[in-house]
Amino acid sequence: MAVKIIEVQDYSTLKKFVEFNIKLYEGHPYHVPSLVMDELITLNREKNPAFEFCEAIYFLAYRDDRIVGRIAGIINHRANETWNQSYARFSFVDFVDDEETADALFDAVEKWAAAKGMKGIQGPLGFTDLDHEGLLVWGFDRLSTMATAYSFPYYMRHIERLGYAKDQDWNEFLIKIPAEIPDRYRRIAEIVLQKHDLKIKKFKFIYEIWPYAHKIFTLWNEAYRPLYGYSALSDRQIDYYVKMYIPMLRLEQVTLIVRNSDEAVIGVGITLPSLSKALKKAKGKLLPFGWFHLLRALYGGKKDVVDLYIIGVHPDYQNKGVNTLMFYDLIPIFNKIGYKYAESNPELELNTKMQSQWDYFEREHIKTRRAYIKYL
């Protein structure tokens, strides 16, 4: 039978849309499922504050009454205004290895984008930079992180066959954690602290970090503003992410760099134990035992890998060595916990400022992700 495309218009079908990814990759050794509850909130027009400036549509592909693919179309009007463009985004894309299925999914989202007056379509990109970005195009034999999405190699073949071309790439690195802070690194960090009148801010109790929570995401806006596709987080979005992420932090793995004079946050390093294996065990669900696997990954037992979730420096302090202060603080903590490696989040290949911070460490390029573009 031919592939049939339907638009998702109710909660029951939206749940099938979210769960299709988990079913498609069931048993795959490198895929890490997201929590179904979190994805449902992200896609909910009433709960996700990104819908203040975004609109979206979700499609499922069926063959013989069986779901064989999914895709979302997103228009981020704030990003379009920021970058002076008229682009839609494709996102949440998964499908079986079948030309007709891929063709039907992308045709649906392209027609929707064109009807909205868009001149092109980029992706995979989410509502914001805190959603999954980029299609995995290299490093298929590596476990994904909580912040990234796995994709079968055939996705790339079908997407390129449909006329999509590379727009931007992100690289991911595995960094070996040294047993001690490198001497030159230590000297630079100590000079930077004195020269710029800075201090390293640490927290023992969760209530201590709340006064800094909004400052962290305000810094995120400033640090990431010039980067590909970025649109600034609104106050409501910041509230949303503060409530989502702050309670799950391991406080000893949070490092803020602040000015002595006014406590302004000019650098942030937020890291967490890798949750990839715990999320695989949870299979997208907190109940009945998913919560146990996640809590154990966060707080119990010995860990080998730490994920570097947010590393950012205010533009006024970039290229001044401030990034060294984060790892000047964190390397001894990582060793005490027992981490052997740190895995970076995706870093734009053109963002040499970010990638230069790994020059002092033994590192390995392990994955590449790609954003594609097609003009309509």
C-alpha positions as CSV (number, residue, x, y, z in Angstrom):
1,M,0.0,0.0,0.0
2,A,1.0,3.6,-0.6
3,V,2.4,5.7,2.3
4,K,-0.3,7.9,3.9
5,I,0.6,11.1,5.8
6,I,-1.6,12.4,8.6
7,E,-1.3,15.5,10.7
8,V,-1.0,15.0,14.4
9,Q,-4.0,16.8,16.0
10,D,-4.7,15.1,19.4
11,Y,-2.8,13.9,22.4
12,S,-3.1,10.2,21.6
13,T,-1.6,10.7,18.2
14,L,1.1,13.0,19.6
15,K,2.1,10.3,22.0
16,K,2.5,7.9,19.1
17,F,4.6,10.5,17.4
18,V,7.0,10.7,20.3
19,E,7.1,6.9,21.0
20,F,7.9,6.0,17.3
21,N,11.5,7.0,17.8
22,I,11.8,4.6,20.8
23,K,10.2,1.8,18.9
24,L,12.2,2.3,15.7
25,Y,15.5,2.1,17.6
26,E,14.5,-0.6,20.1
27,G,17.6,-2.7,21.0
28,H,20.0,-0.4,19.1
29,P,23.3,-0.2,21.1
30,Y,24.0,3.5,20.5
31,H,20.6,5.2,20.5
32,V,19.6,7.0,23.7
33,P,15.9,7.6,24.0
34,S,14.5,10.8,25.4
35,L,11.9,10.8,28.2
36,V,8.5,10.6,26.6
37,M,7.1,13.0,29.2
38,D,9.7,15.7,28.3
39,E,9.1,15.4,24.6
40,L,5.4,15.7,25.0
41,I,5.9,18.9,27.0
42,T,8.3,20.3,24.3
43,L,5.7,19.6,21.6
44,N,2.8,21.0,23.6
45,R,1.6,24.4,22.4
46,E,0.2,25.3,25.9
47,K,3.3,24.2,27.9
48,N,6.3,25.1,25.8
49,P,6.9,28.9,26.0
50,A,8.8,28.8,22.6
51,F,5.3,28.9,21.0
52,E,5.2,32.6,21.9
53,F,7.2,33.1,18.8
54,C,7.2,29.7,17.1
55,E,4.6,27.7,15.2
56,A,4.7,24.0,14.4
57,I,3.1,21.1,12.6
58,Y,3.6,17.3,13.2
59,F,3.2,14.6,10.6
60,L,3.1,10.8,10.9
61,A,3.6,8.4,7.9
62,Y,1.6,5.2,7.8
63,R,1.8,2.1,5.6
64,D,-0.7,-0.7,6.1
65,D,-1.9,1.0,9.3
66,R,1.6,0.9,10.7
67,I,3.7,4.0,11.6
68,V,6.8,4.1,9.4
69,G,8.0,7.7,9.9
70,R,7.5,11.1,11.6
71,I,8.6,14.7,11.0
72,A,7.9,18.1,12.5
73,G,7.9,21.4,10.8
74,I,8.8,24.5,12.9
75,I,8.9,28.2,12.1
76,N,10.9,30.2,14.6
77,H,9.8,33.8,13.8
78,R,12.3,35.2,16.3
79,A,15.2,33.4,14.6
80,N,14.0,34.6,11.2
81,E,13.9,38.2,12.4
82,T,17.3,37.9,14.0
83,W,19.0,36.4,10.9
84,N,16.9,38.3,8.3
85,Q,15.6,35.2,6.7
86,S,12.4,33.3,5.9
87,Y,13.1,29.7,6.8
88,A,11.2,26.9,8.3
89,R,12.9,24.0,10.2
90,F,12.4,20.3,10.0
91,S,12.8,18.4,13.3
92,F,11.9,15.2,15.2
93,V,12.6,13.3,11.9
94,D,12.7,9.5,11.9
95,F,11.7,7.0,9.3
96,V,12.3,3.5,8.0
97,D,14.7,2.9,5.1
98,D,12.3,3.5,2.3
99,E,12.3,6.2,-0.4
100,E,8.5,6.6,-0.6
101,T,8.3,7.2,3.2
102,A,11.1,9.8,3.2
103,D,9.7,11.5,0.1
104,A,6.2,11.7,1.6
105,L,7.3,13.1,4.9
106,F,9.6,15.8,3.5
107,D,7.0,16.7,0.8
108,A,4.4,17.3,3.6
109,V,6.6,19.6,5.6
110,E,8.0,21.4,2.5
111,K,4.4,22.2,1.3
112,W,3.5,23.4,4.7
113,A,6.5,25.7,4.8
114,A,5.9,27.0,1.3
115,A,2.2,27.8,2.2
116,K,3.5,29.8,5.1
117,G,5.6,31.9,2.8
118,M,9.0,30.4,3.7
119,K,11.8,30.5,1.2
120,G,13.8,27.6,2.6
121,I,13.9,24.8,5.2
122,Q,16.7,24.0,7.5
123,G,17.3,21.1,9.9
124,P,17.2,19.1,11.9
125,L,16.7,22.1,14.3
126,G,14.4,22.4,17.2
127,F,12.5,25.3,18.7
128,T,15.6,26.5,20.5
129,D,19.3,25.6,20.9
130,L,18.4,23.6,24.0
131,D,16.6,21.1,21.7
132,H,18.3,18.4,19.7
133,E,20.2,19.9,16.7
134,G,21.9,18.3,13.7
135,L,21.8,15.0,12.0
136,L,24.5,12.5,12.9
137,V,26.6,12.1,9.8
138,W,29.8,10.6,11.3
139,G,30.4,8.6,14.5
140,F,27.6,6.0,14.2
141,D,29.5,3.6,16.5
142,R,29.3,6.0,19.5
143,L,26.7,6.2,22.2
144,S,24.6,9.4,22.0
145,T,24.3,11.8,24.9
146,M,21.2,13.1,26.6
147,A,21.6,16.3,24.6
148,T,21.8,14.7,21.2
149,A,19.8,12.4,18.9
150,Y,21.1,9.3,17.2
151,S,20.2,8.7,13.5
152,F,20.7,5.8,11.2
153,P,23.2,6.3,8.4
154,Y,20.5,6.0,5.7
155,Y,18.8,9.2,6.9
156,M,21.7,11.2,5.4
157,R,21.4,9.4,2.1
158,H,17.7,10.1,1.8
159,I,17.9,13.7,2.9
160,E,20.7,14.5,0.4
161,R,18.8,12.6,-2.4
162,L,15.9,15.0,-1.7
163,G,18.0,18.0,-2.5
164,Y,19.2,19.1,0.9
165,A,22.8,20.4,1.2
166,K,25.1,21.0,4.1
167,D,24.5,24.3,5.9
168,Q,26.6,23.9,9.1
169,D,28.4,21.1,11.0
170,W,28.9,20.5,14.7
171,N,31.8,18.4,16.1
172,E,31.8,16.5,19.3
173,F,35.0,15.5,21.3
174,L,36.0,13.0,23.9
175,I,38.5,14.6,26.2
176,K,40.8,12.6,28.5
177,I,40.7,14.1,32.0
178,P,44.3,14.6,33.2
179,A,45.3,13.4,36.7
180,E,46.4,16.9,37.5
181,I,45.8,20.4,36.2
182,P,48.5,21.1,33.5
183,D,51.1,23.5,34.9
184,R,50.7,26.0,32.1
185,Y,46.9,25.8,32.4
186,R,47.1,26.5,36.1
187,R,49.4,29.5,35.6
188,I,47.0,31.0,33.1
189,A,44.0,30.5,35.3
190,E,45.6,32.1,38.3
191,I,46.8,35.1,36.2
192,V,43.3,35.5,34.7
193,L,41.7,35.5,38.2
194,Q,43.9,38.4,39.4
195,K,44.1,40.4,36.2
196,H,40.3,40.6,35.7
197,D,39.3,40.6,39.4
198,L,37.3,37.4,39.1
199,K,36.4,34.6,41.5
200,I,35.1,31.1,41.2
201,K,31.7,30.7,42.7
202,K,30.6,27.3,44.1
203,F,27.5,26.0,45.8
204,K,26.8,23.5,48.6
205,F,23.0,23.8,48.8
206,I,20.4,24.1,46.0
207,Y,18.9,27.2,47.5
208,E,22.2,29.0,47.0
209,I,22.1,28.7,43.2
210,W,18.6,30.0,42.7
211,P,19.6,33.7,42.8
212,Y,22.1,32.9,40.0
213,A,19.7,30.8,37.9
214,H,18.4,33.6,35.7
215,K,21.9,35.1,35.4
216,I,23.1,31.7,33.9
217,F,20.6,31.8,31.1
218,T,21.0,35.5,30.5
219,L,24.7,34.7,30.0
220,W,23.7,31.9,27.7
221,N,21.8,34.4,25.5
222,E,24.9,36.7,25.3
223,A,27.4,34.0,24.7
224,Y,25.5,32.1,22.1
225,R,23.8,35.0,20.3
226,P,26.3,35.1,17.4
227,L,26.0,31.4,16.7
228,Y,24.2,29.6,13.9
229,G,20.4,29.8,14.1
230,Y,20.3,31.1,17.6
231,S,17.3,33.0,18.9
232,A,17.4,34.7,22.4
233,L,15.5,33.0,25.2
234,S,12.6,35.0,26.5
235,D,12.1,35.6,30.3
236,R,9.3,33.0,30.2
237,Q,11.6,30.5,28.5
238,I,14.3,31.1,31.1
239,D,11.8,30.4,33.8
240,Y,10.8,27.2,32.0
241,Y,14.4,26.0,31.7
242,V,15.3,27.0,35.3
243,K,12.5,24.9,36.7
244,M,13.5,22.0,34.4
245,Y,17.3,21.9,34.8
246,I,18.3,23.5,38.1
247,P,16.8,20.8,40.4
248,M,18.8,18.0,38.6
249,L,22.2,19.6,38.9
250,R,25.1,18.1,40.9
251,L,26.2,21.2,42.6
252,E,29.9,20.3,42.9
253,Q,30.0,20.1,39.1
254,V,28.6,23.6,38.6
255,T,31.2,26.4,38.2
256,L,30.3,30.0,37.9
257,I,32.9,32.7,37.2
258,V,31.8,36.1,38.7
259,R,33.2,39.5,39.0
260,N,34.3,40.4,42.6
261,S,32.9,43.9,42.3
262,D,29.3,43.1,41.5
263,E,28.8,39.3,41.4
264,A,28.0,39.5,37.6
265,V,28.2,36.1,36.0
266,I,30.7,36.2,33.2
267,G,31.4,32.5,32.8
268,V,29.5,29.2,33.4
269,G,30.4,25.5,33.3
270,I,27.6,23.0,34.0
271,T,28.4,19.3,33.8
272,L,26.7,16.1,34.7
273,P,27.5,12.5,34.9
274,S,26.6,10.8,31.6
275,L,23.0,9.7,31.8
276,S,23.1,7.8,28.5
277,K,23.1,4.3,29.9
278,A,20.5,5.2,32.5
279,L,18.2,6.6,29.8
280,K,18.6,3.4,27.8
281,K,17.5,1.4,30.8
282,A,14.5,3.7,31.4
283,K,13.3,3.3,27.8
284,G,11.7,6.7,27.7
285,K,9.8,6.2,31.0
286,L,10.2,7.4,34.5
287,L,7.9,4.7,35.9
288,P,8.1,2.1,37.2
289,F,12.0,2.1,37.5
290,G,13.3,4.8,35.1
291,W,13.6,7.3,38.0
292,F,15.8,4.8,39.9
293,H,18.2,4.4,36.9
294,L,18.5,8.2,36.5
295,L,19.0,8.9,40.2
296,R,21.6,6.2,40.4
297,A,23.4,7.7,37.4
298,L,23.4,11.1,38.9
299,Y,24.4,10.4,42.4
300,G,25.5,6.8,43.0
301,G,28.4,4.6,42.1
302,K,31.6,5.3,40.1
303,K,31.4,7.1,36.9
304,D,33.7,7.0,33.8
305,V,32.2,9.8,31.7
306,V,31.1,13.3,32.4
307,D,29.0,15.3,29.9
308,L,29.8,19.0,29.4
309,Y,26.4,20.5,29.0
310,I,26.8,24.3,29.2
311,I,30.2,26.0,28.8
312,G,29.9,29.7,28.1
313,V,31.8,33.0,28.5
314,H,30.4,36.5,28.1
315,P,31.5,38.0,24.8
316,D,33.4,40.8,26.7
317,Y,35.6,38.2,28.3
318,Q,36.1,35.7,25.5
319,N,39.7,35.2,24.3
320,K,40.9,36.3,27.7
321,G,41.5,32.9,29.2
322,V,38.3,32.9,31.3
323,N,37.4,29.4,30.0
324,T,40.5,28.0,31.7
325,L,38.9,28.9,35.1
326,M,36.1,26.4,34.6
327,F,38.4,23.4,34.2
328,Y,40.9,24.8,36.7
329,D,38.1,24.2,39.2
330,L,36.6,21.1,37.7
331,I,39.6,18.9,37.0
332,P,40.2,18.1,40.7
333,I,36.5,17.5,41.2
334,F,36.3,15.1,38.2
335,N,39.3,13.1,39.5
336,K,37.8,12.9,42.9
337,I,34.5,11.5,41.5
338,G,36.5,9.1,39.3
339,Y,35.7,10.4,35.8
340,K,38.2,9.3,33.1
341,Y,36.7,11.2,30.1
342,A,34.6,14.3,29.4
343,E,32.3,14.4,26.4
344,S,31.6,17.7,24.8
345,N,28.3,18.9,23.5
346,P,28.1,19.6,19.7
347,E,30.4,22.5,18.8
348,L,30.1,24.4,15.5
349,E,33.0,23.6,13.3
350,L,33.6,27.3,12.7
351,N,33.6,28.1,16.5
352,T,37.3,28.0,16.9
353,K,37.1,29.9,20.2
354,M,35.3,26.9,21.7
355,Q,37.4,24.2,20.2
356,S,40.7,25.9,21.2
357,Q,40.0,25.3,24.9
358,W,40.8,21.6,24.3
359,D,44.3,22.3,23.0
360,Y,45.7,21.6,26.5
361,F,44.2,18.1,26.7
362,E,44.3,14.8,24.9
363,R,41.2,14.7,22.8
364,E,39.5,12.7,20.1
365,H,36.9,13.9,17.5
366,I,34.2,11.3,17.9
367,K,31.0,12.6,16.1
368,T,29.9,15.1,13.5
369,R,26.3,16.4,13.2
370,R,25.0,18.4,10.2
371,A,22.3,21.0,9.6
372,Y,20.9,20.9,6.1
373,I,19.2,23.5,4.0
374,K,17.0,23.4,0.9
375,Y,15.6,26.4,-0.9
376,L,11.9,26.2,-1.8
